[in-house]
Amino acid sequence: MEEYSFIAGFTRDPIAIAVEFPDLPGCLTQGDNYRDAFLNAKEALHLHLVGMLMDGEEIPKPSTFDDLPPSKETVYRLVEVKV
C-alpha cells in the first residue's frame, strides 16, 4: 500500500459542507457537518485514486498550501489515504 496526501477544500453552503480536491477534478463529496465531510473526503479520495490506478492513469503531484489561492469561504485541509 502506498500513502497519498491531497489538499481538500471544504466550503459551507446552505445545505451542507461541500468538498473538492483542486488536484483531482471530479473528486467531490459533501457532509452535513465538518466531521462527516472530512470522513466522506477520505472515502472519496480513496475511491478516486483506486479508480485512477485501475484505469492506468498517472496520479498527479499534489499541490501545497502555498499553491492555493486564499479564500474566506473555503477551509483547506490535508487528507491522507492508503491505497
C-alpha positions as a printed Julia matrix, in Angstrom:
83×3 Matrix{Float64}:
   0.0    0.0     0.0
   1.11   3.49   -0.78
   0.11   6.61    1.15
  -1.25   9.63   -0.72
  -1.93  13.12    0.63
  -4.03  15.71   -1.18
  -5.46  19.02   -0.09
  -9.25  19.27    0.04
 -11.29  22.45    0.11
 -14.27  22.48    2.48
 -16.92  25.1     1.7
 -20.13  25.61    3.65
 -23.22  26.14    1.51
 -26.83  26.49    2.66
 -27.38  22.73    2.68
 -24.08  21.06    3.61
 -20.29  21.23    3.61
 -19.09  20.76    0.02
 -15.67  19.16   -0.52
 -13.48  19.29   -3.61
  -9.9   18.31   -4.36
  -8.23  21.01   -6.51
  -5.73  18.5    -7.93
  -8.34  15.86   -8.77
 -11.17  17.23  -10.93
 -14.34  15.27  -10.39
 -13.38  14.11   -6.9
 -16.23  15.7    -4.95
 -18.27  14.9    -1.88
 -20.12  16.6     0.96
 -21.23  16.18    4.55
 -23.82  17.59    6.94
 -21.02  18.85    9.2
 -17.22  19.16    9.06
 -16.62  15.77   10.68
 -18.85  13.95    8.19
 -17.42  15.98    5.31
 -13.87  15.02    6.31
 -14.75  11.31    6.61
 -16.53  11.44    3.25
 -13.49  13.23    1.77
 -11.23  10.36    2.85
 -13.57   7.84    1.23
 -13.96   9.9    -1.97
 -10.19  10.37   -2.26
  -9.55   6.66   -1.76
 -12.13   5.62   -4.36
 -10.95   8.24   -6.85
  -7.31   7.17   -6.58
  -8.18   3.47   -6.82
 -10.15   4.21   -9.98
  -7.28   6.19  -11.47
  -4.8    3.4   -10.73
  -7.12   0.73  -12.15
  -7.5    2.82  -15.32
  -3.73   3.21  -15.62
  -3.89   6.98  -15.07
  -0.97   8.83  -13.55
  -1.58  10.25  -10.08
  -0.8   13.99  -10.2
   1.74  15.66   -7.97
  -0.18  17.2    -5.05
  -0.32  20.95   -4.63
   0.99  22.61   -1.48
  -1.0   25.01    0.66
   1.1   27.84   -0.81
  -0.1   26.88   -4.31
  -3.75  27.51   -3.45
  -5.4   30.91   -3.57
  -6.55  32.29   -0.21
 -10.28  32.11    0.36
 -12.6   33.4     3.07
 -15.23  30.81    2.16
 -13.06  27.68    1.86
 -11.09  25.87    4.56
  -8.24  23.73    3.22
  -7.15  20.52    4.97
  -4.79  17.74    4.08
  -6.49  14.38    3.52
  -4.38  11.22    3.67
  -5.29   7.73    2.5
  -3.53   4.43    1.82
  -4.21   2.74   -1.49
